[in-house]
Amino acid sequence: MAFEQHTIERTPGSNRPALQDRCIIGVLVAVANGAGGGAGQSVTTAVAGLRLPAAYDVIVTPNQDAVAYVTSKTLTGFSVVLNPRLAANTLAAGTFDVLIVA
């Protein structure tokens, strides 16, 4: 059963959300990434075509044994870099999930 939630409480000391009158949440599920070129090589995927505020946070969940980080944040997108967790592994073509909070 769906319900509307109208109250958001910030943890004392938090500097987010950047906007004082609202919290923006975006979810991107199963964003495709390419395969790595060899053992230990990273894969970078551009996520574009978004409308984002000046300050936002991105949380990435890789759907394979990888470590993710975000670079090149702009008002219209960002890049996600996946690194294999072990240097001997090669990343497979797959997906990752994204949570955007502002």
Legacy VTK file of the C-alpha trace (Angstrom):
# vtk DataFile Version 3.0
C-alpha trace
ASCII
DATASET POLYDATA
POINTS 102 float
0.000 0.000 0.000
1.451 3.379 -1.021
1.445 6.328 1.357
2.609 9.928 1.188
5.475 11.017 3.416
5.677 14.733 4.183
8.370 15.017 6.851
12.106 14.653 6.387
14.430 15.132 9.325
18.117 15.987 8.935
20.696 14.568 11.288
22.246 17.376 13.382
25.502 18.507 11.785
24.514 17.327 8.303
25.059 19.748 5.439
22.680 17.896 3.127
20.167 18.230 1.654
21.484 21.290 -0.136
17.965 22.626 -0.579
16.268 23.583 2.672
12.680 23.126 1.473
12.947 19.722 -0.205
14.925 16.552 -0.644
15.508 15.260 -4.166
15.961 11.527 -4.705
16.648 9.839 -8.029
17.034 6.146 -8.722
18.589 4.605 -11.826
18.340 0.816 -11.906
20.422 -1.463 -14.139
22.596 1.142 -15.892
24.654 -0.802 -18.445
28.442 -0.832 -18.279
30.910 -2.182 -20.804
33.367 -4.992 -20.220
36.898 -4.381 -19.017
39.753 -4.673 -21.497
41.768 -7.030 -19.306
42.708 -8.029 -15.795
42.601 -5.115 -13.370
41.394 -2.551 -15.923
38.648 -0.106 -14.976
35.493 0.710 -16.944
34.039 4.236 -17.095
30.367 4.814 -17.914
28.889 8.259 -18.562
25.446 8.846 -17.035
23.914 11.808 -18.877
20.661 13.502 -19.792
19.724 14.344 -16.193
18.632 17.607 -14.559
20.535 17.845 -11.298
20.977 20.600 -8.682
24.365 22.228 -8.126
25.100 20.024 -5.083
24.182 16.334 -4.991
25.519 13.008 -3.806
25.697 9.776 -5.798
25.741 6.266 -4.359
26.612 3.449 -6.762
26.010 -0.277 -6.259
27.926 -2.420 -8.775
26.178 -5.660 -9.685
29.470 -7.539 -9.870
32.637 -7.857 -7.797
33.813 -4.285 -8.281
34.459 -1.032 -6.459
32.740 2.092 -7.814
33.396 5.809 -7.595
31.926 8.906 -9.276
33.790 11.562 -11.271
32.975 14.540 -13.508
29.781 15.645 -11.740
27.826 18.301 -13.673
24.254 19.595 -13.746
23.384 17.036 -16.436
25.210 13.919 -15.291
28.374 12.264 -14.061
30.705 9.348 -14.785
30.852 6.090 -12.855
34.186 4.281 -12.724
34.178 0.572 -11.876
37.394 -1.129 -10.777
37.661 -4.881 -10.284
38.031 -5.604 -6.578
40.915 -7.973 -7.294
43.681 -6.965 -9.734
43.559 -10.406 -11.415
39.855 -10.030 -12.313
38.381 -8.631 -15.529
35.084 -6.733 -15.357
32.203 -8.232 -17.301
29.648 -6.249 -19.270
26.872 -5.812 -16.750
24.946 -3.211 -14.786
25.108 -0.982 -11.733
22.418 0.806 -9.730
22.521 4.507 -8.784
20.920 6.525 -5.976
21.090 10.321 -6.288
20.324 12.480 -3.228
20.238 16.252 -3.044
LINES 1 103
102 0 1 2 3 4 5 6 7 8 9 10 11 12 13 14 15 16 17 18 19 20 21 22 23 24 25 26 27 28 29 30 31 32 33 34 35 36 37 38 39 40 41 42 43 44 45 46 47 48 49 50 51 52 53 54 55 56 57 58 59 60 61 62 63 64 65 66 67 68 69 70 71 72 73 74 75 76 77 78 79 80 81 82 83 84 85 86 87 88 89 90 91 92 93 94 95 96 97 98 99 100 101
